[in-house]
Amino acid sequence: MKLAVLSDIHDQREHLEGVLERLASLEPEALILCGDLTRPAVVERCARLRIPLAFCLGNCDLPRAEALEDAALVHGARFFRELGRFNPGEQGAIAFCHFPALARNAAASGNYSAVFFGHTHRRAWEKVRLDSGAEVLLANPGDIEGRYAAPGGLVYDTVADALTWV
């Protein structure tokens, strides 16, 4: 399964449109948002992709948490306050959140094959080696806001265990 992962949109809808346009050619089968959407209109726009949508709250979302949760209900998205979970099937569960420390703890738990996070606005990825010898992908897709680099995100192919940056 191909999962698109975005974070730190900060209501930059023009940047979001550009990234969604680039994502289209990769044909993602689901979309995960790792927080700091800041407005329900972001949920509405992402829901128009007509693929499963899940998101969690970031620190900038807290004042509008209720409105974002309502938008999730209206648009059929899965809403999580802190740590979200997505199960793409045979490849194992995926976790996502906003904060790096929470993501690292989730990866270390051994309960997930991959964990995604935001907050830092910087692309990053690593393989976390567990005591069992298994490895867990831990990745930040960067941001849509464009704070430190061009707006972008990633697509994670759960079968190939591979990232494509957009």
Backbone bond lengths (Angstrom), bond angles and torsions (degrees), N, CA, C in turn:
res aa  C-N    CA-C-N  psi(-1)  N-CA   C-N-CA  omega(-1)  CA-C   N-CA-C  phi
1 M - - - 1.452 - - 1.522 109.06 -
2 K 1.309 115.63 142.31 1.464 121.39 177.26 1.528 109.41 -101.90
3 L 1.329 115.40 117.73 1.461 121.99 179.56 1.522 109.73 -107.70
4 A 1.310 117.24 123.30 1.458 120.61 171.18 1.521 107.30 -84.82
5 V 1.325 116.36 136.86 1.464 121.58 -179.03 1.525 107.84 -129.60
6 L 1.339 115.01 124.21 1.463 122.34 179.14 1.527 108.73 -129.04
7 S 1.319 115.55 158.94 1.462 119.22 177.71 1.523 110.21 -153.32
8 D 1.312 114.54 163.84 1.467 123.03 171.87 1.521 112.46 49.68
9 I 1.312 114.58 58.50 1.464 121.44 -179.68 1.526 110.47 -75.41
10 H 1.311 117.28 -37.93 1.466 123.24 178.69 1.521 112.05 48.80
11 D 1.326 115.59 41.09 1.464 123.80 176.21 1.532 113.11 58.45
12 Q 1.308 117.85 23.63 1.465 121.83 176.53 1.530 108.17 -84.72
13 R 1.326 115.41 75.00 1.463 120.53 -172.36 1.528 113.58 -66.72
14 E 1.305 118.38 -30.13 1.464 119.70 176.98 1.540 109.43 -66.51
15 H 1.324 116.80 -44.33 1.469 120.37 176.63 1.527 110.17 -62.69
16 L 1.330 116.25 -40.91 1.462 120.88 179.39 1.527 110.63 -59.66
17 E 1.328 117.40 -43.97 1.464 120.82 179.52 1.525 111.01 -58.22
18 G 1.316 116.84 -43.80 1.455 120.70 -179.98 1.523 112.46 -62.87
19 V 1.315 116.56 -42.28 1.470 120.49 179.76 1.528 110.29 -69.32
20 L 1.331 117.46 -42.31 1.466 119.69 178.03 1.524 111.33 -61.84
21 E 1.310 116.78 -35.05 1.472 120.53 177.06 1.529 110.13 -64.23
22 R 1.329 117.39 -43.38 1.468 120.61 178.61 1.525 111.26 -68.16
23 L 1.322 116.95 -33.58 1.467 120.52 179.12 1.523 112.58 -66.85
24 A 1.313 116.72 -32.21 1.468 121.23 -173.29 1.523 112.63 -53.45
25 S 1.327 117.06 -39.90 1.474 119.63 -177.91 1.526 112.46 -67.73
26 L 1.337 117.36 -19.67 1.464 121.32 179.18 1.529 112.07 -87.82
27 E 1.320 116.26 -6.42 1.463 123.86 176.28 1.533 113.75 50.76
28 P 1.346 117.20 59.08 1.465 118.47 177.11 1.529 111.07 -64.79
29 E 1.322 114.93 149.72 1.466 120.90 -178.36 1.522 112.27 -102.35
30 A 1.328 117.04 -7.74 1.458 122.73 176.78 1.525 107.37 -159.99
31 L 1.329 115.79 159.31 1.468 122.09 -179.84 1.515 109.41 -129.55
32 I 1.322 115.21 129.49 1.460 122.90 176.70 1.520 108.00 -117.11
33 L 1.330 116.75 133.16 1.462 123.38 177.05 1.523 108.36 -115.38
34 C 1.318 116.50 122.49 1.471 121.93 -174.96 1.526 113.18 -93.85
35 G 1.302 117.43 39.55 1.456 121.68 170.83 1.518 115.93 91.95
36 D 1.322 113.78 170.63 1.460 125.52 -175.09 1.526 112.13 58.00
37 L 1.332 114.24 48.93 1.464 121.12 172.13 1.529 108.39 -72.68
38 T 1.298 116.43 -46.54 1.468 131.97 178.62 1.519 116.45 76.39
39 R 1.306 120.42 -19.26 1.466 120.91 178.93 1.531 110.70 -142.03
40 P 1.329 116.91 143.11 1.463 120.71 176.17 1.531 113.47 -59.42
41 A 1.334 117.89 -25.86 1.462 120.32 179.25 1.529 111.53 -60.25
42 V 1.321 117.96 -27.23 1.465 121.53 177.33 1.528 109.54 -66.31
43 V 1.324 117.16 -41.90 1.467 121.42 178.00 1.525 108.93 -62.72
44 E 1.323 116.03 -45.89 1.470 120.72 179.78 1.525 110.65 -57.64
45 R 1.327 117.05 -46.21 1.472 120.15 -178.72 1.524 111.49 -64.38
46 C 1.310 117.28 -45.60 1.468 120.48 -178.37 1.525 111.57 -66.58
47 A 1.317 117.28 -31.86 1.468 120.96 178.86 1.523 111.54 -65.82
48 R 1.323 117.65 -24.55 1.463 120.95 179.04 1.524 112.96 -67.58
49 L 1.326 117.66 -10.14 1.466 120.38 176.43 1.526 110.93 -71.17
50 R 1.319 115.60 -19.28 1.473 122.36 178.77 1.529 112.70 60.04
51 I 1.339 114.41 39.81 1.456 122.00 170.31 1.522 106.59 -127.89
52 P 1.322 118.80 159.25 1.467 119.12 178.93 1.528 111.01 -52.91
53 L 1.317 115.43 135.98 1.462 123.08 -177.85 1.521 108.90 -127.28
54 A 1.322 116.00 131.72 1.462 121.67 176.11 1.528 107.91 -137.75
55 F 1.323 115.97 144.29 1.460 119.09 177.62 1.517 110.95 -150.50
56 C 1.337 113.58 158.32 1.466 120.76 175.55 1.525 107.37 -122.74
57 L 1.303 114.47 168.22 1.456 120.52 179.63 1.524 110.90 -85.24
58 G 1.331 114.68 146.62 1.452 121.85 169.34 1.516 108.81 -110.78
59 N 1.302 117.17 176.53 1.464 120.81 -177.74 1.528 112.05 -59.80
60 C 1.312 118.70 -34.73 1.467 121.15 -179.58 1.526 112.95 -78.73
61 D 1.331 116.92 -8.97 1.467 121.18 179.55 1.526 112.81 -88.70
62 L 1.306 117.56 -15.84 1.467 120.59 -171.81 1.528 113.77 -55.90
63 P 1.346 119.72 -41.05 1.469 118.37 178.85 1.532 113.56 -64.06
64 R 1.325 117.98 -21.75 1.466 122.16 -178.22 1.525 112.07 -116.68
65 A 1.313 117.14 23.31 1.468 120.91 -175.65 1.524 111.87 -56.85
66 E 1.321 117.45 -44.11 1.465 120.50 -178.79 1.523 111.38 -64.31
67 A 1.328 117.18 -42.49 1.470 120.62 179.41 1.528 110.73 -66.33
68 L 1.325 117.84 -36.93 1.463 120.96 177.94 1.527 110.72 -68.58
69 E 1.325 116.11 -39.18 1.467 119.16 177.01 1.529 110.20 -64.44
70 D 1.325 117.11 -41.03 1.465 120.93 176.80 1.532 110.65 -61.71
71 A 1.329 116.80 -41.79 1.467 120.31 178.72 1.524 110.88 -62.45
72 A 1.317 116.68 -37.03 1.472 120.32 177.26 1.521 110.07 -61.93
73 L 1.312 117.11 -44.27 1.462 120.67 179.50 1.524 111.69 -63.05
74 V 1.312 116.47 -44.38 1.464 121.52 -178.23 1.527 111.55 -64.58
75 H 1.330 116.40 -37.56 1.465 120.55 -172.58 1.527 114.25 -104.57
76 G 1.317 116.69 9.77 1.463 119.76 175.39 1.512 115.07 71.39
77 A 1.314 117.86 25.05 1.467 122.02 179.10 1.523 109.78 -93.19
78 R 1.318 116.09 155.54 1.469 120.84 174.02 1.517 108.25 -91.15
79 F 1.323 115.89 129.47 1.465 123.59 -174.93 1.523 109.49 -112.32
80 F 1.326 116.26 133.27 1.466 121.91 176.27 1.522 108.59 -132.69
81 R 1.301 115.89 139.00 1.467 118.95 178.40 1.527 111.89 -73.37
82 E 1.337 117.49 -48.94 1.463 119.51 -175.95 1.528 112.45 -121.17
83 L 1.315 116.38 -71.18 1.460 120.66 -176.00 1.520 109.63 -107.55
84 G 1.311 115.53 116.37 1.454 120.77 178.52 1.508 110.76 -94.27
85 R 1.312 115.18 158.33 1.459 121.52 179.47 1.522 108.30 -134.98
86 F 1.318 114.40 135.27 1.455 121.04 178.48 1.514 106.34 -133.45
87 N 1.320 116.76 131.44 1.460 120.05 -178.83 1.524 109.54 -115.24
88 P 1.347 116.56 101.22 1.462 119.07 -178.16 1.522 114.50 -80.64
89 G 1.307 118.12 1.99 1.468 119.80 177.51 1.503 112.53 120.87
90 E 1.319 116.13 -132.93 1.457 122.49 -171.68 1.523 114.40 -62.01
91 Q 1.324 118.62 -23.15 1.453 121.25 -173.07 1.526 113.86 -79.93
92 G 1.298 119.49 -5.99 1.460 121.56 -179.97 1.508 112.05 101.54
93 A 1.294 115.43 161.47 1.458 121.91 -176.16 1.530 111.31 -71.11
94 I 1.319 114.62 149.39 1.460 124.04 176.48 1.529 106.59 -112.82
95 A 1.322 117.03 137.21 1.462 121.02 173.84 1.517 108.89 -112.48
96 F 1.318 115.79 153.66 1.458 120.37 175.10 1.512 109.65 -149.97
97 C 1.313 115.55 149.14 1.459 122.08 -179.01 1.524 107.86 -159.04
98 H 1.299 116.20 -176.48 1.457 119.21 179.69 1.526 112.17 -96.43
99 F 1.299 117.12 -37.56 1.462 120.63 -168.81 1.528 113.52 -96.29
100 P 1.341 116.84 134.78 1.465 121.16 -178.06 1.525 114.61 -57.53
101 A 1.328 118.69 -41.50 1.469 120.35 -177.99 1.527 111.01 -64.94
102 L 1.313 117.24 -40.93 1.467 121.12 177.38 1.526 110.10 -64.39
103 A 1.327 116.72 -39.73 1.465 120.91 178.40 1.524 111.05 -63.89
104 R 1.309 116.67 -43.57 1.470 120.18 -179.79 1.526 110.74 -63.56
105 N 1.327 117.02 -40.37 1.471 120.61 176.88 1.527 111.15 -64.03
106 A 1.333 116.63 -40.59 1.466 120.19 178.84 1.525 109.98 -64.38
107 A 1.326 117.47 -41.71 1.464 120.78 178.53 1.530 110.50 -63.09
108 A 1.321 116.56 -42.88 1.472 121.12 -178.22 1.525 112.38 -67.79
109 S 1.327 117.20 -19.57 1.466 120.30 -178.36 1.526 112.08 -67.30
110 G 1.321 117.12 -23.94 1.458 120.98 -177.44 1.515 113.81 78.73
111 N 1.316 117.35 7.37 1.472 121.65 -178.51 1.523 113.91 -87.78
112 Y 1.324 117.57 -5.36 1.459 121.10 -172.37 1.529 110.39 -134.48
113 S 1.315 115.81 150.37 1.464 119.91 174.86 1.531 110.80 -87.19
114 A 1.337 116.76 -22.74 1.465 121.66 177.55 1.521 108.48 -153.36
115 V 1.335 115.22 149.54 1.461 122.06 177.90 1.526 107.62 -136.23
116 F 1.335 115.40 132.26 1.462 121.71 -179.48 1.527 109.11 -118.23
117 F 1.334 115.85 149.58 1.462 121.01 -178.93 1.522 109.77 -150.34
118 G 1.312 116.06 170.39 1.460 122.41 178.46 1.517 110.83 -128.58
119 H 1.313 116.27 -134.26 1.453 127.83 172.95 1.529 114.67 77.72
120 T 1.313 119.28 -41.20 1.468 120.59 -174.79 1.528 112.66 -83.80
121 H 1.328 116.79 -14.94 1.467 122.58 -178.87 1.520 112.54 66.01
122 R 1.318 117.39 16.93 1.470 121.37 -178.17 1.521 110.87 -127.51
123 R 1.327 115.50 133.71 1.462 120.22 176.20 1.526 109.62 -63.41
124 A 1.315 114.20 140.15 1.462 119.47 177.25 1.517 108.68 -162.56
125 W 1.304 116.40 151.14 1.460 120.28 172.41 1.521 108.60 -157.14
126 E 1.313 113.98 150.73 1.459 121.63 175.54 1.516 108.30 -159.23
127 K 1.306 114.99 163.42 1.460 121.54 172.11 1.520 106.41 -104.10
128 V 1.324 116.14 123.73 1.464 122.00 177.51 1.522 107.55 -93.95
129 R 1.324 116.55 119.97 1.458 121.11 179.85 1.522 109.15 -88.37
130 L 1.332 114.59 125.43 1.455 121.46 179.72 1.528 109.90 -88.71
131 D 1.324 116.43 163.49 1.464 120.91 177.59 1.524 111.74 -57.07
132 S 1.309 116.88 -30.00 1.471 121.80 -179.92 1.529 112.36 -72.32
133 G 1.337 116.54 -11.09 1.460 121.23 -175.84 1.516 112.99 96.23
134 A 1.335 117.02 -15.36 1.464 121.17 177.37 1.534 109.22 -68.19
135 E 1.333 114.80 157.58 1.453 120.46 177.28 1.525 110.04 -120.33
136 V 1.323 115.18 143.89 1.459 122.50 178.93 1.528 107.73 -121.70
137 L 1.320 116.14 130.36 1.456 120.57 175.33 1.522 108.83 -73.41
138 L 1.321 116.74 130.59 1.461 123.33 175.37 1.529 105.88 -124.60
139 A 1.345 117.41 117.90 1.465 119.21 -172.97 1.519 112.76 -144.38
140 N 1.324 114.39 147.20 1.461 123.81 172.93 1.530 106.50 -115.37
141 P 1.342 117.97 125.17 1.466 119.98 -177.03 1.525 115.02 -76.37
142 G 1.333 118.18 -0.78 1.459 120.13 -171.75 1.514 108.54 86.54
143 D 1.307 117.42 -153.51 1.461 118.25 -177.29 1.514 112.64 -136.65
144 I 1.316 114.06 162.75 1.464 121.85 173.91 1.529 109.15 -89.01
145 E 1.322 116.42 -28.76 1.458 120.47 -178.07 1.524 111.94 -59.37
146 G 1.324 117.69 -35.69 1.459 120.80 -178.85 1.515 113.07 83.20
147 R 1.300 117.32 33.19 1.465 120.92 -176.04 1.523 112.85 -65.16
148 Y 1.332 118.27 -46.73 1.471 121.33 -175.59 1.525 113.41 -115.80
149 A 1.301 117.07 -14.94 1.465 121.85 -178.02 1.527 107.59 -152.78
150 A 1.313 115.80 177.62 1.460 119.71 178.22 1.523 109.77 -60.82
151 P 1.326 118.01 144.20 1.465 120.74 178.23 1.530 110.59 -56.53
152 G 1.320 115.66 140.10 1.459 119.01 179.52 1.509 112.49 -172.67
153 G 1.305 114.68 -173.45 1.453 122.71 -179.98 1.511 108.23 -162.72
154 L 1.317 115.76 -155.20 1.459 119.27 179.82 1.518 110.40 -147.02
155 V 1.318 114.78 162.52 1.459 122.69 169.58 1.519 106.31 -122.26
156 Y 1.318 114.60 128.22 1.457 121.26 179.63 1.518 108.69 -108.22
157 D 1.312 116.23 120.70 1.456 122.41 175.68 1.525 107.00 -90.56
158 T 1.327 116.51 108.15 1.464 120.67 -174.56 1.523 112.54 -68.58
159 V 1.321 117.72 -27.51 1.467 120.78 -179.55 1.526 110.46 -75.63
160 A 1.321 116.45 -46.86 1.461 121.38 -179.00 1.530 112.27 -84.12
161 D 1.341 117.95 -10.15 1.458 123.02 -174.84 1.533 109.49 52.68
162 A 1.340 115.17 51.58 1.452 120.99 -175.22 1.529 110.95 -132.43
163 L 1.340 115.83 145.05 1.456 123.22 178.40 1.521 110.22 -105.09
164 T 1.321 115.96 141.15 1.455 122.48 169.67 1.523 106.17 -123.30
165 W 1.319 117.17 122.28 1.463 121.05 179.51 1.522 109.11 -86.49
166 V 1.320 116.53 138.88 1.466 121.13 177.10 1.524 109.54 -123.48
